[in-house]
Amino acid sequence: MSIRFYNCRILTMDNFDVVYGEVHTDGNVISYVGDEKNAPKDVKFEREINLNGNLITPSFKNAHAHSAMTFLRSYADDMPLNDWLFKQVFPMEAKLTGEDVYWFSKLAFAEYLTSGMTACFDMYFEPDFMAKAADETGFRTVMCGSISGSAEECDSALAKLDILYNKFKDRSEFVSYRLGFHAEYTTDMSIMKGVAEMSRRYRAPVYTHNSETKPEVLGCVERYGKTPTALMEELGMFEYGGGGFHCVHVSDEDLEIFKRRGLWVVTNPGSNSKLASGIAPLCKMADMGINLAIGTDGAASNNALDMFREMYLAVVMQKLAQDDAAAMPANKVLEMAAKGGALAMGLDNCDTIAKGKAADLVVIDLNMPNMQPINNIVKNVVYSGSKSNVILTMCAGKILFENGEFTTIDIEKVRNEANSAIRRMKAE
């Protein structure tokens, strides 16, 4: 489909200048970005959309998610992390079926779209069902390996990861796969060594939960005499890049490894604050030039899947932690949410608005009261914006959400199926 967006403010994310002009899409890519005067005049568009001065920008990407965990939204709150995880989350997850994951993933995709997100980096169960939900929705889903277990489970876990990687790594325009495992504290050394060997064999990056809590780091030091990051580096796990989700309690040595290897830190400020895990040292990371992106984590620990809230928390928590109102400028966090997220999960063609790039776009209403007056658009988006400002979300040139309506998701059916599934699981 060819679409012309005109009379719009454009933030390409190549820099933070906001300019007036037009953005054209042709099929799944951007075909023109520029002013009205130089726009091609002989193109027949299937739609022409007057944005009335509103902002068009690269869509947001959720760089760490457990999408189907929408089923645990507000189910086990106000609890210590270990009790929440081992006494509430794991027992309920054992009741999930593939069909459940399909519907709960679609529920998450709908929520992502209302927040201007067109991609998630997802670590969860039943990848076949999640891939089906992603392809049907037209929502980009990069699935991440989530294996864990004991030495006795090593062979089966590694075989599973190998199969999934090769099955899904280039599944479709909307589904791909990255090597990964759950975390050091849930994974035997034999499995971690196997993941490192697999990374070298496929020349592929590796991702995992890393240094989310103090007990996690202290436990790793007690077991192996080093932090999770240092352990993974010693195992040769990062020779081809990758990254860590959370990275709250990291040492100077850890950060040097991240910098040297070009690893990605995916911060999750909403989840980390709600679970009292701590505040990641994003300012220090940014000063070192470490790659940064943002994720929501799952709805069990957040509980909203809202990139606007994550951006706001990422900024203000740094200012509070640093005791410095100038810390962590808004433009850096906006870059993390859009461009950084795309690059963290390997969606290199989805990071900016430019001719030939993927048409993954979001339109933000600047005319609503919370965005007025217009003194600084970038800062307004981060400090004042909310998902109520999202007018339109496009992925691969197709509008998936517009003016409160979904085009590829039957939201009433999704709601009904999700509630039916959770009633069954509670009764089991």
Secondary structure, 3 states (H helix, E strand, C coil): CEEEEEEEEEECCCCCCEEEEEEEEECCEEEEEECCCCCCCCCCCCEEEECCCCEEEECEEEEEECHHHHHHCCCCCCCCHHHHHHHHHHHHHCCCCHHHHHHHHHHHHHHHHHCCEEEEEECCCCHHHHHHHHHHHCCEEEEECCECECHHHHHHHHHHHHHHHHHHCCCCCCEEEEEEEEEHHHECHHHHHHHHHHHHHHCCCEEEEECCCHHHHHHHHHHHCCCHHHHHHHCCCCCCCEEEEECCCCCHHHHHHHHHHCCEEEECHHHHHHCCCCCCCHHHHHHHCCEEEECCCCCCCCCCCCHHHHHHHHHHHHHHHHCCCCCCCHHHHHHHHHHHHHHHCCCCCCCCCCCCCECCEEEECCCCHHHCCCCCHHHHHHHHCCHHHEEEEEECCEEEEECCEECCCCHHHHHHHHHHHHHHHHHC
